[in-house]
Amino acid sequence: MTTKILADFTANLKYSDLSPATVRKTKQCILDWLGVGIRGSREKPAQILRKVILTAQEDEASVLSGEGLTANALNAAFCNGANSHTLDFDDLHNPSIIHIATVVIPPAFAIAEKEHKSGKDVLTAVVAGYEVCARVGEAVIPESYFFWHTTGTVGAIGAGTSAAKILGLNAEQTLHCLGSAGTQAAGLWEFVKEGAMSKPLHTGKSSYAGVLSAYLAKEGFTGATKILEGEKGFCHAMVQEPHLEKLTAGLGLGFKIDDNSFKPYPCCKHSHASLYALQVLQKENKFTAADVAKLEVLVNSITDSLINNPNPQTAYGCKFSIQYCDASVLKYGNVGIEQFSPAAMADPETRALMQKISVHQDPEIQQVYDTDPSKLATKVIVTLKDGRKLEKEVDYPKGDPACPMTWEDSVAKFTALAEPVYGKEKTAKLCALVDKLDEVKDFRTALRNCL
């Protein structure tokens, strides 16, 4: 019973099982999520979701939007999960292609605040959530990714895991929690074609499902005990031949969170190798967008199907257009939140530059991914007007474990995102809270002292 093995692992995991390096990486994941979620709370999709969800004021957990809002734990997890996925600036576990923080940390925060849990409890729950979420994702990737947004589908199971752990459920209760979470899994990629707002809805619903499933299990509500491996369970529903061995292979021999990646650019992670390659080429060869005659981008099949969009019309469309993102980095030298403003997206120079960009599937790049799914590789070939041809392949862009963002990098990112919402003093307090989270005795008191 594979699901039972993961439920037992979750219930039995202790803070003392975590190495200092894993604790530090977990804090970095939390800090990254927190900044992205705080700033993302100001985006239109997040505002609409709050307007609909927060119909009654309850004081169980905080909605981290700078507006002094609280809600019940279910709705706080929903809103914070949605907030953190609006900017496409959130972390990614490459092998599973899941933005795990957006579905694992919101339930942990909401329940920890409601139930007065400790900082060590939060850290342990987040590690457990990353572990199970990543493993389930790897069991259905890459085959399921054409239709299914794994952050939404697998995310419900990851959310159920962190929620069960932070609530202190035993192994049997955790098993039923996973069953209830798994049966709520959803999230289809069709929204990308139109640049619709569905992406944060997926993470909000997953986070909500995790909290709901945990409290249901605590009260004796039962769920499928083979929700992952069963004939009509999650993995077989996602793909014809799931990689079930990946659910438990090497379990307990290190943690998946240690291999997590962070984003220096607020757009789809599949464009990051291309963006980083262009930044390196520009720095080394001193050319500008005006010098470019054409740009060829060689990608794998997932990147091609997901972000080969030569004429995006919305912010989400641009975040999922490798042409738009590459043109932006050529023009501005970087891609930040400001590149997805209405003025930037309509800029004639950027749109003209996009016409010089061609995107193709490439067998060699595909082989890189097929051999090692942690490598979301891309090769760029820049032809300049003076006749020079510049080439660069990037397997690990900035933010991947092999090309890491440091703690200081994450603090700078968090500060830039949170200060416009919470101001300098509260932002510094929140950063210090995460940095010293293992010393916190009552998460509710500590968090509210920062807000």
RODO-315263 format. One record per residue (C-alpha): residue number from 0; x, y, z. Coordinates in steps of 0.5 Angstrom, whole numbers, plus 2048, in hexadecimal, padded with zeros to 3 digits. Layout:
REM RODO-315263
<NUM; <X; Y; Z>>,
...
This chain:
REM RODO-315263
<0; <800; 800; 800>>,
<1; <804; 806; 7FD>>,
<2; <7FF; 80B; 800>>,
<3; <800; 808; 807>>,
<4; <808; 808; 807>>,
<5; <807; 810; 805>>,
<6; <802; 811; 80B>>,
<7; <806; 80D; 810>>,
<8; <80D; 811; 80E>>,
<9; <809; 818; 80E>>,
<10; <806; 816; 815>>,
<11; <80D; 814; 818>>,
<12; <811; 819; 815>>,
<13; <814; 81D; 81B>>,
<14; <818; 824; 81B>>,
<15; <81E; 820; 81E>>,
<16; <81E; 81C; 817>>,
<17; <820; 823; 813>>,
<18; <827; 825; 812>>,
<19; <829; 82C; 813>>,
<20; <82A; 82D; 80C>>,
<21; <823; 82A; 80B>>,
<22; <820; 82F; 810>>,
<23; <824; 835; 80D>>,
<24; <821; 833; 806>>,
<25; <81A; 832; 808>>,
<26; <81A; 839; 80B>>,
<27; <81D; 83C; 805>>,
<28; <817; 838; 801>>,
<29; <812; 83C; 806>>,
<30; <815; 843; 806>>,
<31; <815; 842; 7FE>>,
<32; <80D; 840; 7FE>>,
<33; <80C; 845; 803>>,
<34; <80F; 84B; 7FF>>,
<35; <80B; 849; 7F9>>,
<36; <805; 848; 7FC>>,
<37; <805; 84E; 800>>,
<38; <806; 852; 7F9>>,
<39; <802; 84E; 7F5>>,
<40; <7FC; 84F; 7FA>>,
<41; <7FB; 856; 7F6>>,
<42; <7FA; 853; 7EF>>,
<43; <7F3; 853; 7EC>>,
<44; <7F2; 84B; 7ED>>,
<45; <7F4; 84B; 7F4>>,
<46; <7EF; 851; 7F5>>,
<47; <7E9; 84E; 7F2>>,
<48; <7EA; 847; 7F6>>,
<49; <7EA; 84B; 7FC>>,
<50; <7E4; 84F; 7FB>>,
<51; <7E0; 848; 7F9>>,
<52; <7E3; 844; 7FF>>,
<53; <7E4; 849; 805>>,
<54; <7DC; 84A; 806>>,
<55; <7DD; 849; 80D>>,
<56; <7E2; 84C; 812>>,
<57; <7E5; 846; 816>>,
<58; <7EC; 847; 81B>>,
<59; <7EF; 840; 81A>>,
<60; <7F5; 842; 815>>,
<61; <7F7; 848; 811>>,
<62; <7F7; 849; 80A>>,
<63; <7FD; 84C; 808>>,
<64; <7FB; 852; 804>>,
<65; <7FD; 858; 808>>,
<66; <7F6; 859; 809>>,
<67; <7F5; 857; 810>>,
<68; <7F1; 851; 80E>>,
<69; <7EF; 84B; 812>>,
<70; <7EB; 845; 810>>,
<71; <7EA; 83E; 812>>,
<72; <7EF; 839; 811>>,
<73; <7EC; 836; 80A>>,
<74; <7EB; 83D; 807>>,
<75; <7F2; 840; 809>>,
<76; <7F5; 83A; 806>>,
<77; <7F1; 83B; 800>>,
<78; <7F3; 842; 7FF>>,
<79; <7FA; 842; 801>>,
<80; <7FB; 83C; 7FC>>,
<81; <7F8; 840; 7F7>>,
<82; <7FC; 846; 7F9>>,
<83; <803; 842; 7F8>>,
<84; <801; 840; 7F1>>,
<85; <7FF; 846; 7ED>>,
<86; <806; 849; 7EC>>,
<87; <809; 843; 7E9>>,
<88; <80F; 844; 7ED>>,
<89; <80E; 83E; 7F2>>,
<90; <813; 839; 7F3>>,
<91; <813; 832; 7EF>>,
<92; <815; 82B; 7F0>>,
<93; <818; 82A; 7E9>>,
<94; <817; 822; 7E9>>,
<95; <810; 822; 7EB>>,
<96; <80E; 829; 7E7>>,
<97; <80A; 82B; 7EE>>,
<98; <80A; 832; 7F1>>,
<99; <80A; 82E; 7F8>>,
<100; <80B; 834; 7FC>>,
<101; <804; 837; 7FA>>,
<102; <800; 831; 7FC>>,
<103; <804; 82E; 802>>,
<104; <806; 835; 806>>,
<105; <7FF; 838; 806>>,
<106; <7FC; 832; 80A>>,
<107; <801; 832; 80F>>,
<108; <801; 839; 810>>,
<109; <7FA; 839; 811>>,
<110; <7F9; 833; 816>>,
<111; <7FF; 835; 81A>>,
<112; <7FC; 83C; 81B>>,
<113; <7F5; 839; 81D>>,
<114; <7F8; 834; 821>>,
<115; <7FE; 838; 824>>,
<116; <803; 833; 822>>,
<117; <80B; 834; 822>>,
<118; <810; 836; 81D>>,
<119; <813; 82F; 81D>>,
<120; <80C; 82C; 81B>>,
<121; <80B; 831; 815>>,
<122; <812; 82F; 813>>,
<123; <811; 828; 814>>,
<124; <80A; 828; 810>>,
<125; <80D; 82C; 80A>>,
<126; <813; 827; 809>>,
<127; <80D; 821; 809>>,
<128; <809; 825; 804>>,
<129; <80F; 826; 800>>,
<130; <811; 81F; 800>>,
<131; <80A; 81C; 7FF>>,
<132; <808; 821; 7F9>>,
<133; <80F; 820; 7F6>>,
<134; <80E; 818; 7F6>>,
<135; <807; 818; 7F3>>,
<136; <809; 81D; 7EE>>,
<137; <80F; 819; 7EB>>,
<138; <80A; 813; 7EB>>,
<139; <806; 816; 7E6>>,
<140; <80B; 81B; 7E2>>,
<141; <80C; 81C; 7DC>>,
<142; <806; 819; 7D9>>,
<143; <800; 81C; 7DD>>,
<144; <803; 823; 7DC>>,
<145; <800; 824; 7D5>>,
<146; <7F9; 825; 7D8>>,
<147; <7FA; 825; 7E0>>,
<148; <7FD; 82B; 7E4>>,
<149; <801; 827; 7E9>>,
<150; <801; 82D; 7EE>>,
<151; <7F9; 82C; 7EE>>,
<152; <7F9; 825; 7EE>>,
<153; <7FE; 822; 7F2>>,
<154; <7FE; 828; 7F6>>,
<155; <7F8; 826; 7F9>>,
<156; <7FC; 820; 7FC>>,
<157; <802; 824; 7FE>>,
<158; <7FD; 829; 802>>,
<159; <7F9; 823; 805>>,
<160; <800; 820; 807>>,
<161; <803; 827; 80A>>,
<162; <7FC; 828; 80E>>,
<163; <7FC; 821; 811>>,
<164; <803; 822; 813>>,
<165; <801; 829; 816>>,
<166; <7FB; 827; 819>>,
<167; <7FE; 821; 81D>>,
<168; <7FA; 81B; 81A>>,
<169; <7FC; 814; 81B>>,
<170; <7FE; 80F; 815>>,
<171; <7F7; 80D; 814>>,
<172; <7F4; 814; 814>>,
<173; <7FA; 816; 80F>>,
<174; <7F8; 810; 80B>>,
<175; <7F1; 812; 80A>>,
<176; <7F3; 81A; 80A>>,
<177; <7F7; 818; 803>>,
<178; <7F1; 814; 801>>,
<179; <7EC; 81A; 801>>,
<180; <7F1; 81F; 7FF>>,
<181; <7F3; 81A; 7F9>>,
<182; <7EC; 81A; 7F7>>,
<183; <7EB; 821; 7F6>>,
<184; <7F1; 822; 7F1>>,
<185; <7F0; 827; 7EB>>,
<186; <7F3; 82B; 7E7>>,
<187; <7F3; 82C; 7DF>>,
<188; <7F8; 82F; 7DA>>,
<189; <7F2; 832; 7D6>>,
<190; <7F3; 839; 7D9>>,
<191; <7FA; 83A; 7D6>>,
<192; <7F7; 83B; 7CF>>,
<193; <7F3; 841; 7D1>>,
<194; <7F7; 844; 7D7>>,
<195; <7F2; 843; 7DC>>,
<196; <7F2; 843; 7E3>>,
<197; <7F1; 83C; 7E5>>,
<198; <7F8; 83B; 7E8>>,
<199; <7F8; 83E; 7EF>>,
<200; <7F1; 83B; 7EF>>,
<201; <7F4; 834; 7EF>>,
<202; <7F9; 835; 7F4>>,
<203; <7F4; 839; 7F9>>,
<204; <7EF; 832; 7F8>>,
<205; <7F5; 82E; 7F9>>,
<206; <7F7; 831; 7FF>>,
<207; <7EF; 831; 802>>,
<208; <7EF; 82A; 800>>,
<209; <7F5; 828; 804>>,
<210; <7F2; 82C; 80A>>,
<211; <7EB; 829; 80A>>,
<212; <7ED; 822; 809>>,
<213; <7F2; 823; 80F>>,
<214; <7EC; 825; 813>>,
<215; <7E7; 820; 810>>,
<216; <7EC; 81A; 812>>,
<217; <7ED; 81D; 819>>,
<218; <7E6; 81C; 81A>>,
<219; <7E6; 815; 817>>,
<220; <7E4; 816; 810>>,
<221; <7E6; 811; 80C>>,
<222; <7EA; 811; 805>>,
<223; <7ED; 80C; 800>>,
<224; <7F3; 809; 803>>,
<225; <7F6; 807; 7FC>>,
<226; <7F4; 80E; 7F9>>,
<227; <7FB; 80E; 7F6>>,
<228; <7FC; 807; 7F3>>,
<229; <7F5; 804; 7F3>>,
<230; <7F2; 802; 7EC>>,
<231; <7EE; 808; 7EC>>,
<232; <7F2; 80D; 7F0>>,
<233; <7F6; 813; 7EE>>,
<234; <7FC; 810; 7EB>>,
<235; <7F8; 80C; 7E6>>,
<236; <7F3; 811; 7E5>>,
<237; <7F9; 816; 7E3>>,
<238; <7FD; 811; 7DE>>,
<239; <7FC; 80A; 7DB>>,
<240; <803; 808; 7DE>>,
<241; <805; 80C; 7E4>>,
<242; <80C; 80B; 7E7>>,
<243; <809; 808; 7EE>>,
<244; <810; 807; 7F0>>,
<245; <812; 80E; 7F1>>,
<246; <80D; 80F; 7F6>>,
<247; <811; 80B; 7FB>>,
<248; <818; 80A; 7F8>>,
<249; <81E; 80D; 7FD>>,
<250; <818; 80F; 802>>,
<251; <81C; 811; 808>>,
<252; <823; 812; 805>>,
<253; <823; 81A; 804>>,
<254; <81D; 81F; 803>>,
<255; <81A; 821; 7FC>>,
<256; <81A; 828; 7FF>>,
<257; <822; 828; 7FF>>,
<258; <821; 828; 7F7>>,
<259; <81C; 82E; 7F6>>,
<260; <81D; 834; 7F2>>,
<261; <81B; 83B; 7F2>>,
<262; <81A; 840; 7ED>>,
<263; <81D; 846; 7EB>>,
<264; <818; 848; 7E6>>,
<265; <811; 849; 7E7>>,
<266; <80E; 844; 7E1>>,
<267; <80E; 83D; 7DF>>,
<268; <814; 839; 7E1>>,
<269; <815; 836; 7DB>>,
<270; <817; 83C; 7D8>>,
<271; <81C; 83D; 7DD>>,
<272; <822; 83A; 7DA>>,
<273; <821; 83E; 7D3>>,
<274; <821; 844; 7D8>>,
<275; <827; 843; 7DB>>,
<276; <82B; 841; 7D5>>,
<277; <829; 847; 7D2>>,
<278; <82B; 84B; 7D8>>,
<279; <832; 848; 7D8>>,
<280; <833; 849; 7D0>>,
<281; <831; 850; 7D1>>,
<282; <836; 851; 7D7>>,
<283; <83C; 84D; 7D3>>,
<284; <83B; 850; 7CC>>,
<285; <838; 857; 7CE>>,
<286; <832; 857; 7C9>>,
<287; <82B; 85B; 7C9>>,
<288; <824; 859; 7C7>>,
<289; <826; 85E; 7C1>>,
<290; <82C; 859; 7BF>>,
<291; <827; 853; 7BE>>,
<292; <826; 850; 7B7>>,
<293; <822; 84A; 7B9>>,
<294; <822; 845; 7BF>>,
<295; <821; 83E; 7BF>>,
<296; <81E; 83A; 7C5>>,
<297; <81F; 833; 7C6>>,
<298; <81B; 82F; 7CB>>,
<299; <818; 829; 7CD>>,
<300; <811; 827; 7CC>>,
<301; <80E; 829; 7D2>>,
<302; <811; 830; 7D2>>,
<303; <80E; 830; 7CA>>,
<304; <807; 82E; 7CC>>,
<305; <807; 833; 7D2>>,
<306; <80A; 839; 7D0>>,
<307; <80B; 83A; 7C9>>,
<308; <806; 83F; 7C8>>,
<309; <808; 845; 7C3>>,
<310; <802; 84A; 7C4>>,
<311; <800; 84A; 7CC>>,
<312; <7FB; 84F; 7CD>>,
<313; <7FA; 84E; 7D5>>,
<314; <7FF; 84F; 7DB>>,
<315; <7FE; 847; 7DC>>,
<316; <7FF; 846; 7D4>>,
<317; <806; 84A; 7D5>>,
<318; <808; 846; 7DB>>,
<319; <807; 840; 7D6>>,
<320; <80A; 843; 7D0>>,
<321; <812; 841; 7CF>>,
<322; <812; 846; 7CA>>,
<323; <80F; 84C; 7CE>>,
<324; <814; 84A; 7D4>>,
<325; <81A; 849; 7CF>>,
<326; <818; 850; 7CC>>,
<327; <818; 853; 7D2>>,
<328; <81E; 851; 7D5>>,
<329; <822; 853; 7CF>>,
<330; <81F; 85A; 7CF>>,
<331; <81F; 85B; 7D7>>,
<332; <825; 856; 7D9>>,
<333; <820; 853; 7DE>>,
<334; <819; 851; 7DF>>,
<335; <815; 854; 7E5>>,
<336; <80E; 855; 7E7>>,
<337; <80E; 85C; 7E3>>,
<338; <80F; 858; 7DD>>,
<339; <808; 855; 7DD>>,
<340; <805; 85C; 7DE>>,
<341; <800; 85E; 7D9>>,
<342; <805; 863; 7D6>>,
<343; <80A; 85E; 7D5>>,
<344; <806; 859; 7D2>>,
<345; <804; 85E; 7CD>>,
<346; <80B; 861; 7CB>>,
<347; <80C; 861; 7C4>>,
<348; <813; 860; 7C4>>,
<349; <812; 859; 7C8>>,
<350; <80D; 857; 7C4>>,
<351; <811; 858; 7BE>>,
<352; <817; 854; 7C1>>,
<353; <812; 84E; 7C2>>,
<354; <812; 84E; 7BB>>,
<355; <819; 84C; 7BA>>,
<356; <818; 846; 7BF>>,
<357; <817; 83F; 7BD>>,
<358; <816; 839; 7C1>>,
<359; <817; 832; 7BF>>,
<360; <817; 82B; 7C3>>,
<361; <81E; 828; 7C3>>,
<362; <820; 821; 7C3>>,
<363; <826; 822; 7C7>>,
<364; <823; 827; 7CC>>,
<365; <81D; 822; 7CD>>,
<366; <823; 81C; 7CE>>,
<367; <825; 821; 7D4>>,
<368; <81F; 821; 7D7>>,
<369; <81D; 81A; 7D6>>,
<370; <824; 818; 7D9>>,
<371; <823; 81C; 7DF>>,
<372; <81C; 820; 7E1>>,
<373; <81F; 825; 7E5>>,
<374; <822; 828; 7DF>>,
<375; <81D; 82D; 7DC>>,
<376; <823; 82E; 7D7>>,
<377; <822; 833; 7D1>>,
<378; <827; 835; 7CB>>,
<379; <827; 83C; 7C8>>,
<380; <82A; 83E; 7C2>>,
<381; <82B; 846; 7C1>>,
<382; <82D; 848; 7BA>>,
<383; <82F; 850; 7BA>>,
<384; <82E; 855; 7B5>>,
<385; <836; 855; 7B4>>,
<386; <836; 84E; 7B2>>,
<387; <838; 84B; 7B9>>,
<388; <835; 844; 7BB>>,
<389; <835; 843; 7C3>>,
<390; <832; 83D; 7C6>>,
<391; <831; 83A; 7CD>>,
<392; <82E; 834; 7D0>>,
<393; <82B; 835; 7D7>>,
<394; <829; 82F; 7DB>>,
<395; <829; 832; 7E2>>,
<396; <827; 839; 7E2>>,
<397; <828; 83E; 7E8>>,
<398; <824; 83B; 7EE>>,
<399; <825; 834; 7ED>>,
<400; <829; 830; 7F2>>,
<401; <82F; 830; 7ED>>,
<402; <82E; 837; 7EC>>,
<403; <82B; 839; 7F3>>,
<404; <828; 83F; 7F6>>,
<405; <82B; 841; 7FC>>,
<406; <828; 843; 803>>,
<407; <82A; 84A; 802>>,
<408; <827; 849; 7FB>>,
<409; <820; 847; 7FD>>,
<410; <820; 84C; 803>>,
<411; <821; 852; 7FD>>,
<412; <81C; 84F; 7F9>>,
<413; <817; 84E; 7FF>>,
<414; <818; 855; 801>>,
<415; <817; 858; 7FA>>,
<416; <810; 854; 7FA>>,
<417; <80E; 856; 801>>,
<418; <810; 85D; 803>>,
<419; <80B; 860; 7FE>>,
<420; <805; 85C; 802>>,
<421; <807; 85C; 809>>,
<422; <80D; 862; 809>>,
<423; <814; 861; 80C>>,
<424; <813; 860; 813>>,
<425; <80E; 85A; 812>>,
<426; <812; 857; 80C>>,
<427; <818; 857; 811>>,
<428; <814; 853; 816>>,
<429; <811; 84E; 812>>,
<430; <818; 84D; 80F>>,
<431; <81B; 84C; 816>>,
<432; <815; 847; 818>>,
<433; <817; 842; 812>>,
<434; <81E; 843; 814>>,
<435; <81D; 841; 81B>>,
<436; <817; 83C; 81A>>,
<437; <81A; 836; 81E>>,
<438; <81A; 83B; 824>>,
<439; <812; 83D; 824>>,
<440; <80E; 839; 829>>,
<441; <807; 83C; 827>>,
<442; <806; 83D; 81F>>,
<443; <800; 841; 820>>,
<444; <803; 846; 825>>,
<445; <80A; 847; 821>>,
<446; <806; 848; 81A>>,
<447; <801; 84D; 81D>>,
<448; <807; 851; 821>>,
<449; <80A; 852; 81A>>,
<450; <803; 855; 817>>,
